[in-house]
Amino acid sequence: MIEEVTNAEEARMGKLRLLEALLFASADPLDEETLATRIGPEVGALLESLRAHYAPRGINLVRTGAGWAFRTAADLAPILRQEEEVSKKLSRAAIETLAIIAYHQPVTRAEIEAIRGVVTSKGTLDILMEHGWIRPGRRRETPGRPLTWITTDHFLDHFGLESLRDLPSVEDLRAAGLLDSRPVLLGLGGTGDDALVSPADSDED
């Protein structure tokens, strides 16, 4: 009996070590379905064990959307962060478009334009796709079957979010002084007639 318990624990530790190695070696977050093909159906319990093990350490096992990955502990990130010059910052149009997609998804291009009050250039969406932050969603079952846009797991990973529920509320953004009275920002709240204005101009990316 003791030998059976020992063998079971050794097998569990072997799978835990393999799981740790797979996550450490991967450049991108791995989802449970992919991990289960190597680890087995108990991968969920093993992930939670590994997350608890690394919780007090300098790196943590975190969930980003459907995937799992090792990341620097949140309290140490500011210490390790280095200032780097970015060759090209996102335009205001791209930032606003990304915010609208994050808070309103799935959302069509026409809806983005209605909230922003300007025509959204194709280049704006292309830039966000190149960053891997957005992707096409399902087409709406409405006349013309317009394409919708949604954020990706890479978006969650990049901004340190476990799920979209972790996005700051509109009230939090206003309290931080990040919202003003422009139509796009009112549009995030989803209330008020000026949240939906007719596109009159186009982006200047």
SVG drawing of the C-alpha trace seen along z (x, -y; Angstrom):
<svg xmlns="http://www.w3.org/2000/svg" viewBox="-31 -67 47 69">
<polyline fill="none" stroke="black" stroke-width="0.4" points="0.0,0.0 2.8,-2.4 4.6,-1.5 1.5,-2.3 1.2,-5.7 4.8,-6.4 4.6,-5.4 1.5,-7.6 3.2,-10.6 6.3,-10.0 4.1,-9.9 2.4,-13.1 5.7,-14.9 7.0,-13.7 3.9,-15.3 4.3,-18.4 7.9,-18.8 7.0,-18.2 4.2,-20.8 6.7,-23.3 9.2,-22.6 6.6,-22.9 5.4,-26.3 8.9,-27.6 10.1,-26.6 7.1,-28.1 7.4,-31.6 3.6,-31.9 0.9,-31.0 -0.3,-27.4 -3.9,-26.4 -5.1,-23.5 -6.2,-21.5 -2.7,-21.6 -1.1,-20.8 -3.6,-17.9 -2.2,-16.1 1.1,-15.8 0.1,-15.7 -3.3,-14.1 -6.8,-15.0 -5.5,-16.1 -3.7,-19.0 -6.2,-21.5 -5.3,-20.4 -1.6,-20.4 -1.8,-23.9 -3.4,-25.1 -0.7,-23.3 2.0,-24.9 0.3,-28.4 0.2,-28.0 3.8,-26.9 5.0,-30.0 2.6,-32.5 5.2,-33.8 8.1,-33.7 9.7,-36.3 7.9,-34.7 4.2,-33.6 2.2,-31.2 -0.7,-33.3 -3.7,-32.7 -4.1,-34.9 -7.4,-34.3 -7.4,-30.6 -3.6,-30.2 -1.1,-29.8 2.4,-31.3 5.1,-32.3 5.3,-36.1 7.3,-38.4 5.5,-38.9 3.4,-42.0 5.0,-43.8 8.5,-43.4 7.6,-44.5 8.2,-48.2 11.7,-47.5 12.6,-45.4 11.0,-47.7 13.5,-49.5 12.9,-52.7 13.1,-52.0 12.6,-54.3 9.7,-53.1 10.3,-53.7 6.6,-54.4 3.9,-54.9 0.3,-54.0 -1.7,-56.8 -4.6,-58.2 -6.9,-56.7 -5.5,-53.2 -5.7,-53.6 -9.3,-54.8 -10.2,-52.0 -8.6,-49.4 -10.4,-50.7 -13.8,-50.6 -13.2,-47.0 -12.1,-45.9 -15.1,-47.4 -17.8,-46.8 -16.7,-43.5 -17.9,-42.0 -18.2,-45.3 -18.4,-46.2 -16.3,-48.8 -19.5,-50.9 -20.2,-50.8 -16.6,-51.8 -17.0,-54.8 -20.4,-55.7 -18.8,-55.8 -15.7,-57.7 -17.5,-60.1 -14.9,-59.7 -14.3,-57.2 -11.8,-54.5 -9.1,-53.9 -8.2,-50.3 -4.6,-51.1 -5.8,-51.6 -7.2,-48.0 -4.2,-46.6 -1.8,-48.1 -3.8,-46.5 -3.9,-43.2 -0.1,-43.4 0.4,-43.8 -1.8,-40.7 -4.3,-42.5 -7.4,-42.1 -8.8,-39.6 -12.0,-39.2 -14.9,-37.7 -18.2,-36.3 -20.2,-38.1 -23.5,-39.7 -26.7,-38.1 -27.9,-41.4 -28.1,-42.9 -24.7,-42.9 -23.4,-40.4 -20.8,-42.9 -17.6,-41.5 -17.1,-42.0 -13.9,-42.6 -12.7,-41.2 -9.6,-41.2 -7.2,-38.3 -5.5,-36.3 -2.3,-38.1 -4.1,-41.4 -4.8,-40.1 -1.3,-38.8 0.3,-42.1 -1.7,-44.2 -1.4,-41.7 -5.1,-40.8 -6.5,-37.3 -9.8,-38.0 -11.8,-40.9 -13.5,-41.2 -10.2,-42.7 -10.5,-45.7 -10.9,-48.9 -14.4,-50.3 -15.3,-53.5 -15.7,-55.0 -12.1,-54.0 -10.9,-55.6 -12.7,-58.8 -11.3,-58.9 -7.8,-58.5 -8.3,-61.4 -8.1,-59.3 -11.6,-60.2 -12.8,-63.5 -16.0,-64.5 -15.1,-63.6 -17.6,-61.3 -15.4,-58.2 -14.9,-58.3 -18.6,-58.9 -19.2,-56.0 -17.3,-53.7 -20.0,-54.3 -22.7,-53.2 -25.0,-56.0 -25.9,-59.4 -26.9,-60.5 -23.5,-62.0 -22.0,-58.5 -23.5,-57.8 -22.6,-60.6 -22.4,-60.4 -18.8,-59.9 -17.8,-63.2 -14.0,-63.0 -11.4,-60.3 -8.5,-59.1 -5.1,-60.8 -2.8,-57.9"/>
</svg>
